[in-house]
Amino acid sequence: MKTEHDHKLTRCPKLGDEINFAYCLREAGDLPCSRIIQCWFRSFDVTSFLKNHLNKDEWSRFAGGQSGNKVASLIEIIEKSKRQK
């Protein structure tokens, strides 16, 4: 999938180098990297982006595949932070 964010770069804590967003979207095969929200939330609203671009099954597998459901926790923290601003 091509997106308007594909060219953006961030430092990848897993690989230790700069990686573009397009790589992060498919780092886990057909799903985004498990750290995509942690790495990109400062650049743009990556949570909303993922919810809008992943189908229900993909989102469920992505969000449910996190140990301890960290993605859901991060989403809650990010949303709470946005409301406080």
Buried (B, 14 or more C-beta within 10 A) or exposed (E): EEEEBEEBEBEBEEEEEEBBBBBBBEBBEEBBBBBBBBBBBEEEEBBEBBBEEBEEEBBEBBBEEBEEEBBEEBBEEBEEEEEEE
